[in-house]
């Protein structure tokens, strides 16, 4: 193996590790945001984030939006 082959393998490993780190960061982000904001369904947001990343990333922006949106408080009606 020449130096160029070894260098190519090192670059390939760094790129693969960066890709894995990005996927993990994207999977964790909505859940952390929801927990930090005190979202009532923070665990569901976290699970939804990982599920949508595994299933193709299509609904991930929706889950991220959900992490920022709280459920409205119920208004008490006076009778």
PDB file with one MODEL, atoms N, CA, C and O in Angstrom:
MODEL        1
ATOM      1  N   UNK A   1       0.834  -1.182   0.000  1.00  0.00           N
ATOM      2  CA  UNK A   1       0.000   0.000   0.000  1.00  0.00           C
ATOM      3  C   UNK A   1       0.873   1.237   0.000  1.00  0.00           C
ATOM      4  O   UNK A   1       1.822   1.357   0.774  1.00  0.00           O
ATOM      5  N   UNK A   2       0.538   2.122  -0.859  1.00  0.00           N
ATOM      6  CA  UNK A   2       1.293   3.368  -0.920  1.00  0.00           C
ATOM      7  C   UNK A   2       0.719   4.380   0.065  1.00  0.00           C
ATOM      8  O   UNK A   2      -0.329   4.160   0.672  1.00  0.00           O
ATOM      9  N   UNK A   3       1.424   5.481   0.205  1.00  0.00           N
ATOM     10  CA  UNK A   3       0.966   6.549   1.095  1.00  0.00           C
ATOM     11  C   UNK A   3      -0.383   7.093   0.650  1.00  0.00           C
ATOM     12  O   UNK A   3      -1.225   7.434   1.481  1.00  0.00           O
ATOM     13  N   UNK A   4      -0.586   7.174  -0.642  1.00  0.00           N
ATOM     14  CA  UNK A   4      -1.848   7.705  -1.169  1.00  0.00           C
ATOM     15  C   UNK A   4      -3.028   6.797  -0.818  1.00  0.00           C
ATOM     16  O   UNK A   4      -4.119   7.287  -0.527  1.00  0.00           O
ATOM     17  N   UNK A   5      -2.818   5.483  -0.844  1.00  0.00           N
ATOM     18  CA  UNK A   5      -3.877   4.546  -0.452  1.00  0.00           C
ATOM     19  C   UNK A   5      -4.229   4.704   1.027  1.00  0.00           C
ATOM     20  O   UNK A   5      -5.406   4.727   1.386  1.00  0.00           O
ATOM     21  N   UNK A   6      -3.231   4.811   1.870  1.00  0.00           N
ATOM     22  CA  UNK A   6      -3.464   4.975   3.301  1.00  0.00           C
ATOM     23  C   UNK A   6      -4.175   6.294   3.569  1.00  0.00           C
ATOM     24  O   UNK A   6      -5.099   6.350   4.381  1.00  0.00           O
ATOM     25  N   UNK A   7      -3.753   7.348   2.895  1.00  0.00           N
ATOM     26  CA  UNK A   7      -4.397   8.644   3.049  1.00  0.00           C
ATOM     27  C   UNK A   7      -5.864   8.592   2.604  1.00  0.00           C
ATOM     28  O   UNK A   7      -6.724   9.204   3.237  1.00  0.00           O
ATOM     29  N   UNK A   8      -6.146   7.875   1.535  1.00  0.00           N
ATOM     30  CA  UNK A   8      -7.526   7.742   1.055  1.00  0.00           C
ATOM     31  C   UNK A   8      -8.396   7.005   2.079  1.00  0.00           C
ATOM     32  O   UNK A   8      -9.548   7.382   2.294  1.00  0.00           O
ATOM     33  N   UNK A   9      -7.858   5.965   2.707  1.00  0.00           N
ATOM     34  CA  UNK A   9      -8.611   5.245   3.739  1.00  0.00           C
ATOM     35  C   UNK A   9      -8.884   6.138   4.951  1.00  0.00           C
ATOM     36  O   UNK A   9      -9.971   6.099   5.526  1.00  0.00           O
ATOM     37  N   UNK A  10      -7.903   6.929   5.329  1.00  0.00           N
ATOM     38  CA  UNK A  10      -8.087   7.840   6.461  1.00  0.00           C
ATOM     39  C   UNK A  10      -9.170   8.868   6.151  1.00  0.00           C
ATOM     40  O   UNK A  10     -10.023   9.153   6.992  1.00  0.00           O
ATOM     41  N   UNK A  11      -9.134   9.417   4.951  1.00  0.00           N
ATOM     42  CA  UNK A  11     -10.158  10.384   4.540  1.00  0.00           C
ATOM     43  C   UNK A  11     -11.527   9.716   4.518  1.00  0.00           C
ATOM     44  O   UNK A  11     -12.508  10.319   4.952  1.00  0.00           O
ATOM     45  N   UNK A  12     -11.614   8.503   4.029  1.00  0.00           N
ATOM     46  CA  UNK A  12     -12.879   7.778   3.987  1.00  0.00           C
ATOM     47  C   UNK A  12     -13.432   7.541   5.396  1.00  0.00           C
ATOM     48  O   UNK A  12     -14.632   7.695   5.621  1.00  0.00           O
ATOM     49  N   UNK A  13     -12.570   7.171   6.337  1.00  0.00           N
ATOM     50  CA  UNK A  13     -13.005   6.963   7.716  1.00  0.00           C
ATOM     51  C   UNK A  13     -13.474   8.261   8.367  1.00  0.00           C
ATOM     52  O   UNK A  13     -14.456   8.265   9.109  1.00  0.00           O
ATOM     53  N   UNK A  14     -12.778   9.358   8.091  1.00  0.00           N
ATOM     54  CA  UNK A  14     -13.181  10.653   8.653  1.00  0.00           C
ATOM     55  C   UNK A  14     -14.536  11.083   8.084  1.00  0.00           C
ATOM     56  O   UNK A  14     -15.380  11.592   8.822  1.00  0.00           O
ATOM     57  N   UNK A  15     -14.745  10.888   6.811  1.00  0.00           N
ATOM     58  CA  UNK A  15     -16.023  11.245   6.186  1.00  0.00           C
ATOM     59  C   UNK A  15     -17.152  10.378   6.748  1.00  0.00           C
ATOM     60  O   UNK A  15     -18.238  10.889   7.019  1.00  0.00           O
ATOM     61  N   UNK A  16     -16.916   9.093   6.926  1.00  0.00           N
ATOM     62  CA  UNK A  16     -17.935   8.204   7.486  1.00  0.00           C
ATOM     63  C   UNK A  16     -18.258   8.588   8.934  1.00  0.00           C
ATOM     64  O   UNK A  16     -19.426   8.593   9.322  1.00  0.00           O
ATOM     65  N   UNK A  17     -17.246   8.908   9.728  1.00  0.00           N
ATOM     66  CA  UNK A  17     -17.471   9.311  11.119  1.00  0.00           C
ATOM     67  C   UNK A  17     -18.230  10.629  11.184  1.00  0.00           C
ATOM     68  O   UNK A  17     -19.084  10.804  12.053  1.00  0.00           O
ATOM     69  N   UNK A  18     -17.935  11.547  10.290  1.00  0.00           N
ATOM     70  CA  UNK A  18     -18.657  12.822  10.240  1.00  0.00           C
ATOM     71  C   UNK A  18     -20.110  12.607   9.857  1.00  0.00           C
ATOM     72  O   UNK A  18     -20.994  13.256  10.417  1.00  0.00           O
ATOM     73  N   UNK A  19     -20.374  11.726   8.930  1.00  0.00           N
ATOM     74  CA  UNK A  19     -21.751  11.426   8.520  1.00  0.00           C
ATOM     75  C   UNK A  19     -22.543  10.821   9.683  1.00  0.00           C
ATOM     76  O   UNK A  19     -23.692  11.198   9.915  1.00  0.00           O
ATOM     77  N   UNK A  20     -21.941   9.898  10.403  1.00  0.00           N
ATOM     78  CA  UNK A  20     -22.608   9.292  11.559  1.00  0.00           C
ATOM     79  C   UNK A  20     -22.868  10.341  12.631  1.00  0.00           C
ATOM     80  O   UNK A  20     -23.944  10.360  13.228  1.00  0.00           O
ATOM     81  N   UNK A  21     -21.899  11.211  12.880  1.00  0.00           N
ATOM     82  CA  UNK A  21     -22.067  12.257  13.896  1.00  0.00           C
ATOM     83  C   UNK A  21     -23.181  13.224  13.508  1.00  0.00           C
ATOM     84  O   UNK A  21     -23.928  13.677  14.376  1.00  0.00           O
ATOM     85  N   UNK A  22     -23.307  13.547  12.234  1.00  0.00           N
ATOM     86  CA  UNK A  22     -24.382  14.447  11.770  1.00  0.00           C
ATOM     87  C   UNK A  22     -25.749  13.793  11.942  1.00  0.00           C
ATOM     88  O   UNK A  22     -26.695  14.458  12.365  1.00  0.00           O
ATOM     89  N   UNK A  23     -25.874  12.524  11.629  1.00  0.00           N
ATOM     90  CA  UNK A  23     -27.151  11.829  11.788  1.00  0.00           C
ATOM     91  C   UNK A  23     -27.539  11.763  13.257  1.00  0.00           C
ATOM     92  O   UNK A  23     -28.705  11.966  13.597  1.00  0.00           O
ATOM     93  N   UNK A  24     -26.578  11.483  14.131  1.00  0.00           N
ATOM     94  CA  UNK A  24     -26.864  11.438  15.560  1.00  0.00           C
ATOM     95  C   UNK A  24     -27.266  12.822  16.066  1.00  0.00           C
ATOM     96  O   UNK A  24     -28.202  12.938  16.856  1.00  0.00           O
ATOM     97  N   UNK A  25     -26.580  13.860  15.627  1.00  0.00           N
ATOM     98  CA  UNK A  25     -26.917  15.218  16.056  1.00  0.00           C
ATOM     99  C   UNK A  25     -28.318  15.608  15.594  1.00  0.00           C
ATOM    100  O   UNK A  25     -29.062  16.234  16.349  1.00  0.00           O
ATOM    101  N   UNK A  26     -28.685  15.249  14.372  1.00  0.00           N
ATOM    102  CA  UNK A  26     -30.029  15.542  13.880  1.00  0.00           C
ATOM    103  C   UNK A  26     -31.088  14.728  14.614  1.00  0.00           C
ATOM    104  O   UNK A  26     -32.205  15.205  14.811  1.00  0.00           O
ATOM    105  N   UNK A  27     -30.758  13.529  15.015  1.00  0.00           N
ATOM    106  CA  UNK A  27     -31.709  12.697  15.738  1.00  0.00           C
ATOM    107  C   UNK A  27     -31.964  13.167  17.151  1.00  0.00           C
ATOM    108  O   UNK A  27     -33.067  13.003  17.671  1.00  0.00           O
ATOM    109  N   UNK A  28     -30.961  13.747  17.776  1.00  0.00           N
ATOM    110  CA  UNK A  28     -31.065  14.177  19.166  1.00  0.00           C
ATOM    111  C   UNK A  28     -31.654  15.587  19.290  1.00  0.00           C
ATOM    112  O   UNK A  28     -32.284  15.908  20.298  1.00  0.00           O
ATOM    113  N   UNK A  29     -31.456  16.418  18.284  1.00  0.00           N
ATOM    114  CA  UNK A  29     -31.779  17.839  18.393  1.00  0.00           C
ATOM    115  C   UNK A  29     -33.230  18.150  18.761  1.00  0.00           C
ATOM    116  O   UNK A  29     -33.428  18.900  19.716  1.00  0.00           O
ATOM    117  N   UNK A  30     -34.262  17.636  18.083  1.00  0.00           N
ATOM    118  CA  UNK A  30     -35.624  18.002  18.477  1.00  0.00           C
ATOM    119  C   UNK A  30     -35.995  17.580  19.896  1.00  0.00           C
ATOM    120  O   UNK A  30     -36.705  18.309  20.589  1.00  0.00           O
ATOM    121  N   UNK A  31     -35.529  16.431  20.331  1.00  0.00           N
ATOM    122  CA  UNK A  31     -35.817  15.985  21.686  1.00  0.00           C
ATOM    123  C   UNK A  31     -35.191  16.889  22.736  1.00  0.00           C
ATOM    124  O   UNK A  31     -35.819  17.200  23.748  1.00  0.00           O
ATOM    125  N   UNK A  32     -33.977  17.303  22.501  1.00  0.00           N
ATOM    126  CA  UNK A  32     -33.318  18.215  23.443  1.00  0.00           C
ATOM    127  C   UNK A  32     -34.013  19.570  23.477  1.00  0.00           C
ATOM    128  O   UNK A  32     -34.188  20.159  24.543  1.00  0.00           O
ATOM    129  N   UNK A  33     -34.404  20.056  22.317  1.00  0.00           N
ATOM    130  CA  UNK A  33     -35.111  21.334  22.261  1.00  0.00           C
ATOM    131  C   UNK A  33     -36.422  21.234  23.028  1.00  0.00           C
ATOM    132  O   UNK A  33     -36.761  22.128  23.804  1.00  0.00           O
ATOM    133  N   UNK A  34     -37.154  20.154  22.815  1.00  0.00           N
ATOM    134  CA  UNK A  34     -38.441  19.991  23.492  1.00  0.00           C
ATOM    135  C   UNK A  34     -38.268  19.887  25.003  1.00  0.00           C
ATOM    136  O   UNK A  34     -39.044  20.483  25.749  1.00  0.00           O
ATOM    137  N   UNK A  35     -37.270  19.143  25.468  1.00  0.00           N
ATOM    138  CA  UNK A  35     -37.038  19.027  26.910  1.00  0.00           C
ATOM    139  C   UNK A  35     -36.627  20.361  27.518  1.00  0.00           C
ATOM    140  O   UNK A  35     -37.083  20.719  28.603  1.00  0.00           O
ATOM    141  N   UNK A  36     -35.767  21.095  26.821  1.00  0.00           N
ATOM    142  CA  UNK A  36     -35.296  22.377  27.329  1.00  0.00           C
ATOM    143  C   UNK A  36     -36.444  23.380  27.419  1.00  0.00           C
ATOM    144  O   UNK A  36     -36.468  24.208  28.330  1.00  0.00           O
ATOM    145  N   UNK A  37     -37.386  23.317  26.493  1.00  0.00           N
ATOM    146  CA  UNK A  37     -38.519  24.244  26.493  1.00  0.00           C
ATOM    147  C   UNK A  37     -39.667  23.772  27.375  1.00  0.00           C
ATOM    148  O   UNK A  37     -40.666  24.480  27.506  1.00  0.00           O
ATOM    149  N   UNK A  38     -39.550  22.595  27.980  1.00  0.00           N
ATOM    150  CA  UNK A  38     -40.598  22.085  28.856  1.00  0.00           C
ATOM    151  C   UNK A  38     -41.830  21.628  28.092  1.00  0.00           C
ATOM    152  O   UNK A  38     -42.956  21.798  28.559  1.00  0.00           O
ATOM    153  N   UNK A  39     -41.619  21.056  26.936  1.00  0.00           N
ATOM    154  CA  UNK A  39     -42.723  20.588  26.104  1.00  0.00           C
ATOM    155  C   UNK A  39     -43.461  19.449  26.816  1.00  0.00           C
ATOM    156  O   UNK A  39     -42.818  18.574  27.395  1.00  0.00           O
ATOM    157  N   UNK A  40     -44.802  19.445  26.783  1.00  0.00           N
ATOM    158  CA  UNK A  40     -45.531  18.386  27.488  1.00  0.00           C
ATOM    159  C   UNK A  40     -45.322  16.997  26.880  1.00  0.00           C
ATOM    160  O   UNK A  40     -45.478  15.994  27.577  1.00  0.00           O
ATOM    161  N   UNK A  41     -44.975  16.924  25.605  1.00  0.00           N
ATOM    162  CA  UNK A  41     -44.753  15.635  24.947  1.00  0.00           C
ATOM    163  C   UNK A  41     -43.309  15.534  24.453  1.00  0.00           C
ATOM    164  O   UNK A  41     -43.065  15.146  23.311  1.00  0.00           O
ATOM    165  N   UNK A  42     -42.368  15.880  25.306  1.00  0.00           N
ATOM    166  CA  UNK A  42     -40.961  15.903  24.910  1.00  0.00           C
ATOM    167  C   UNK A  42     -40.461  14.523  24.511  1.00  0.00           C
ATOM    168  O   UNK A  42     -39.677  14.398  23.570  1.00  0.00           O
ATOM    169  N   UNK A  43     -40.899  13.497  25.206  1.00  0.00           N
ATOM    170  CA  UNK A  43     -40.442  12.139  24.875  1.00  0.00           C
ATOM    171  C   UNK A  43     -40.991  11.698  23.518  1.00  0.00           C
ATOM    172  O   UNK A  43     -40.298  11.021  22.759  1.00  0.00           O
ATOM    173  N   UNK A  44     -42.220  12.077  23.214  1.00  0.00           N
ATOM    174  CA  UNK A  44     -42.795  11.742  21.905  1.00  0.00           C
ATOM    175  C   UNK A  44     -42.059  12.474  20.785  1.00  0.00           C
ATOM    176  O   UNK A  44     -41.877  11.925  19.698  1.00  0.00           O
ATOM    177  N   UNK A  45     -41.642  13.695  21.044  1.00  0.00           N
ATOM    178  CA  UNK A  45     -40.869  14.442  20.051  1.00  0.00           C
ATOM    179  C   UNK A  45     -39.534  13.740  19.793  1.00  0.00           C
ATOM    180  O   UNK A  45     -39.105  13.612  18.647  1.00  0.00           O
ATOM    181  N   UNK A  46     -38.886  13.291  20.862  1.00  0.00           N
ATOM    182  CA  UNK A  46     -37.596  12.607  20.714  1.00  0.00           C
ATOM    183  C   UNK A  46     -37.747  11.305  19.935  1.00  0.00           C
ATOM    184  O   UNK A  46     -36.944  11.010  19.050  1.00  0.00           O
ATOM    185  N   UNK A  47     -38.764  10.535  20.262  1.00  0.00           N
ATOM    186  CA  UNK A  47     -38.987   9.269  19.553  1.00  0.00           C
ATOM    187  C   UNK A  47     -39.363   9.532  18.098  1.00  0.00           C
ATOM    188  O   UNK A  47     -38.899   8.833  17.197  1.00  0.00           O
ATOM    189  N   UNK A  48     -40.200  10.534  17.872  1.00  0.00           N
ATOM    190  CA  UNK A  48     -40.582  10.881  16.499  1.00  0.00           C
ATOM    191  C   UNK A  48     -39.406  11.327  15.666  1.00  0.00           C
ATOM    192  O   UNK A  48     -39.344  11.044  14.470  1.00  0.00           O
ATOM    193  N   UNK A  49     -38.471  12.020  16.287  1.00  0.00           N
ATOM    194  CA  UNK A  49     -37.281  12.463  15.569  1.00  0.00           C
ATOM    195  C   UNK A  49     -36.451  11.281  15.077  1.00  0.00           C
ATOM    196  O   UNK A  49     -36.039  11.246  13.917  1.00  0.00           O
ATOM    197  N   UNK A  50     -36.205  10.309  15.967  1.00  0.00           N
ATOM    198  CA  UNK A  50     -35.427   9.136  15.553  1.00  0.00           C
ATOM    199  C   UNK A  50     -36.196   8.295  14.543  1.00  0.00           C
ATOM    200  O   UNK A  50     -35.608   7.780  13.591  1.00  0.00           O
ATOM    201  N   UNK A  51     -37.499   8.150  14.739  1.00  0.00           N
ATOM    202  CA  UNK A  51     -38.291   7.334  13.807  1.00  0.00           C
ATOM    203  C   UNK A  51     -38.289   7.926  12.411  1.00  0.00           C
ATOM    204  O   UNK A  51     -38.156   7.196  11.429  1.00  0.00           O
ATOM    205  N   UNK A  52     -38.433   9.231  12.312  1.00  0.00           N
ATOM    206  CA  UNK A  52     -38.466   9.834  10.988  1.00  0.00           C
ATOM    207  C   UNK A  52     -37.086   9.828  10.326  1.00  0.00           C
ATOM    208  O   UNK A  52     -36.997   9.753   9.100  1.00  0.00           O
ATOM    209  N   UNK A  53     -36.009   9.904  11.112  1.00  0.00           N
ATOM    210  CA  UNK A  53     -34.687   9.795  10.504  1.00  0.00           C
ATOM    211  C   UNK A  53     -34.449   8.391   9.961  1.00  0.00           C
ATOM    212  O   UNK A  53     -33.844   8.225   8.902  1.00  0.00           O
ATOM    213  N   UNK A  54     -34.919   7.394  10.679  1.00  0.00           N
ATOM    214  CA  UNK A  54     -34.748   6.013  10.224  1.00  0.00           C
ATOM    215  C   UNK A  54     -35.589   5.756   8.973  1.00  0.00           C
ATOM    216  O   UNK A  54     -35.182   5.006   8.086  1.00  0.00           O
ATOM    217  N   UNK A  55     -36.759   6.383   8.912  1.00  0.00           N
ATOM    218  CA  UNK A  55     -37.686   6.140   7.792  1.00  0.00           C
ATOM    219  C   UNK A  55     -37.506   7.099   6.618  1.00  0.00           C
ATOM    220  O   UNK A  55     -38.340   7.110   5.712  1.00  0.00           O
ATOM    221  N   UNK A  56     -36.471   7.883   6.608  1.00  0.00           N
ATOM    222  CA  UNK A  56     -36.187   8.641   5.406  1.00  0.00           C
ATOM    223  C   UNK A  56     -36.173  10.144   5.520  1.00  0.00           C
ATOM    224  O   UNK A  56     -36.102  10.813   4.488  1.00  0.00           O
ATOM    225  N   UNK A  57     -36.235  10.722   6.704  1.00  0.00           N
ATOM    226  CA  UNK A  57     -36.017  12.143   6.912  1.00  0.00           C
ATOM    227  C   UNK A  57     -37.162  13.033   6.414  1.00  0.00           C
ATOM    228  O   UNK A  57     -37.052  14.256   6.502  1.00  0.00           O
ATOM    229  N   UNK A  58     -38.244  12.469   5.901  1.00  0.00           N
ATOM    230  CA  UNK A  58     -39.287  13.269   5.273  1.00  0.00           C
ATOM    231  C   UNK A  58     -40.009  14.150   6.290  1.00  0.00           C
ATOM    232  O   UNK A  58     -40.225  15.333   6.023  1.00  0.00           O
ATOM    233  N   UNK A  59     -40.384  13.611   7.442  1.00  0.00           N
ATOM    234  CA  UNK A  59     -41.159  14.359   8.415  1.00  0.00           C
ATOM    235  C   UNK A  59     -40.300  15.010   9.499  1.00  0.00           C
ATOM    236  O   UNK A  59     -40.847  15.552  10.459  1.00  0.00           O
ATOM    237  N   UNK A  60     -38.978  14.973   9.374  1.00  0.00           N
ATOM    238  CA  UNK A  60     -38.112  15.542  10.390  1.00  0.00           C
ATOM    239  C   UNK A  60     -38.355  17.039  10.592  1.00  0.00           C
ATOM    240  O   UNK A  60     -38.369  17.483  11.740  1.00  0.00           O
ATOM    241  N   UNK A  61     -38.549  17.842   9.540  1.00  0.00           N
ATOM    242  CA  UNK A  61     -38.859  19.261   9.774  1.00  0.00           C
ATOM    243  C   UNK A  61     -40.167  19.462  10.549  1.00  0.00           C
ATOM    244  O   UNK A  61     -40.282  20.407  11.330  1.00  0.00           O
ATOM    245  N   UNK A  62     -41.135  18.597  10.342  1.00  0.00           N
ATOM    246  CA  UNK A  62     -42.382  18.671  11.093  1.00  0.00           C
ATOM    247  C   UNK A  62     -42.144  18.381  12.577  1.00  0.00           C
ATOM    248  O   UNK A  62     -42.716  19.048  13.439  1.00  0.00           O
ATOM    249  N   UNK A  63     -41.316  17.405  12.873  1.00  0.00           N
ATOM    250  CA  UNK A  63     -40.983  17.073  14.263  1.00  0.00           C
ATOM    251  C   UNK A  63     -40.204  18.217  14.906  1.00  0.00           C
ATOM    252  O   UNK A  63     -40.406  18.523  16.081  1.00  0.00           O
ATOM    253  N   UNK A  64     -39.332  18.839  14.153  1.00  0.00           N
ATOM    254  CA  UNK A  64     -38.584  19.978  14.679  1.00  0.00           C
ATOM    255  C   UNK A  64     -39.529  21.129  15.001  1.00  0.00           C
ATOM    256  O   UNK A  64     -39.367  21.796  16.023  1.00  0.00           O
ATOM    257  N   UNK A  65     -40.496  21.364  14.156  1.00  0.00           N
ATOM    258  CA  UNK A  65     -41.498  22.395  14.427  1.00  0.00           C
ATOM    259  C   UNK A  65     -42.304  22.037  15.665  1.00  0.00           C
ATOM    260  O   UNK A  65     -42.606  22.905  16.483  1.00  0.00           O
ATOM    261  N   UNK A  66     -42.653  20.773  15.806  1.00  0.00           N
ATOM    262  CA  UNK A  66     -43.419  20.298  16.962  1.00  0.00           C
ATOM    263  C   UNK A  66     -42.644  20.526  18.261  1.00  0.00           C
ATOM    264  O   UNK A  66     -43.244  20.778  19.306  1.00  0.00           O
ATOM    265  N   UNK A  67     -41.326  20.439  18.198  1.00  0.00           N
ATOM    266  CA  UNK A  67     -40.513  20.658  19.393  1.00  0.00           C
ATOM    267  C   UNK A  67     -40.633  22.099  19.893  1.00  0.00           C
ATOM    268  O   UNK A  67     -40.476  22.357  21.087  1.00  0.00           O
ATOM    269  N   UNK A  68     -40.906  23.021  18.998  1.00  0.00           N
ATOM    270  CA  UNK A  68     -41.030  24.425  19.384  1.00  0.00           C
ATOM    271  C   UNK A  68     -42.450  24.827  19.751  1.00  0.00           C
ATOM    272  O   UNK A  68     -42.647  25.868  20.377  1.00  0.00           O
ATOM    273  N   UNK A  69     -43.440  24.028  19.376  1.00  0.00           N
ATOM    274  CA  UNK A  69     -44.835  24.394  19.609  1.00  0.00           C
ATOM    275  C   UNK A  69     -45.343  23.681  20.855  1.00  0.00           C
ATOM    276  O   UNK A  69     -45.286  22.455  20.944  1.00  0.00           O
ATOM    277  N   UNK A  70     -45.835  24.450  21.809  1.00  0.00           N
ATOM    278  CA  UNK A  70     -46.426  23.878  23.015  1.00  0.00           C
ATOM    279  C   UNK A  70     -47.921  23.718  22.818  1.00  0.00           C
ATOM    280  O   UNK A  70     -48.530  24.388  21.984  1.00  0.00           O
ATOM    281  N   UNK A  71     -48.492  22.835  23.584  1.00  0.00           N
ATOM    282  CA  UNK A  71     -49.943  22.686  23.548  1.00  0.00           C
ATOM    283  C   UNK A  71     -50.573  23.904  24.218  1.00  0.00           C
ATOM    284  O   UNK A  71     -50.099  24.347  25.265  1.00  0.00           O
ATOM    285  N   UNK A  72     -51.605  24.434  23.646  1.00  0.00           N
ATOM    286  CA  UNK A  72     -52.234  25.603  24.287  1.00  0.00           C
ATOM    287  C   UNK A  72     -52.854  25.224  25.625  1.00  0.00           C
ATOM    288  O   UNK A  72     -53.399  24.133  25.788  1.00  0.00           O
ATOM    289  N   UNK A  73     -52.762  26.126  26.558  1.00  0.00           N
ATOM    290  CA  UNK A  73     -53.353  25.886  27.877  1.00  0.00           C
ATOM    291  C   UNK A  73     -54.869  25.966  27.773  1.00  0.00           C
ATOM    292  O   UNK A  73     -55.409  26.782  27.027  1.00  0.00           O
ATOM    293  N   UNK A  74     -55.541  25.120  28.520  1.00  0.00           N
ATOM    294  CA  UNK A  74     -57.003  25.143  28.499  1.00  0.00           C
ATOM    295  C   UNK A  74     -57.502  26.380  29.233  1.00  0.00           C
ATOM    296  O   UNK A  74     -57.031  26.728  30.315  1.00  0.00           O
ATOM    297  N   UNK A  75     -58.453  27.015  28.614  1.00  0.00           N
ATOM    298  CA  UNK A  75     -59.067  28.166  29.267  1.00  0.00           C
ATOM    299  C   UNK A  75     -60.172  27.684  30.188  1.00  0.00           C
ATOM    300  O   UNK A  75     -61.006  26.863  29.808  1.00  0.00           O
ATOM    301  N   UNK A  76     -60.163  28.195  31.368  1.00  0.00           N
ATOM    302  CA  UNK A  76     -61.225  27.820  32.310  1.00  0.00           C
ATOM    303  C   UNK A  76     -62.402  28.740  32.088  1.00  0.00           C
ATOM    304  O   UNK A  76     -62.263  29.963  32.060  1.00  0.00           O
ATOM    305  N   UNK A  77     -63.543  28.144  31.935  1.00  0.00           N
ATOM    306  CA  UNK A  77     -64.745  28.946  31.732  1.00  0.00           C
ATOM    307  C   UNK A  77     -65.427  29.157  33.071  1.00  0.00           C
ATOM    308  O   UNK A  77     -65.582  28.223  33.858  1.00  0.00           O
ATOM    309  N   UNK A  78     -65.819  30.352  33.311  1.00  0.00           N
ATOM    310  CA  UNK A  78     -66.524  30.637  34.560  1.00  0.00           C
ATOM    311  C   UNK A  78     -68.026  30.541  34.314  1.00  0.00           C
ATOM    312  O   UNK A  78     -68.535  31.062  33.322  1.00  0.00           O
ATOM    313  N   UNK A  79     -68.712  29.890  35.199  1.00  0.00           N
ATOM    314  CA  UNK A  79     -70.158  29.713  35.023  1.00  0.00           C
ATOM    315  C   UNK A  79     -70.905  30.434  36.077  1.00  0.00           C
ATOM    316  O   UNK A  79     -72.135  30.402  36.093  1.00  0.00           O
TER     317      UNK A  79
ENDMDL
END
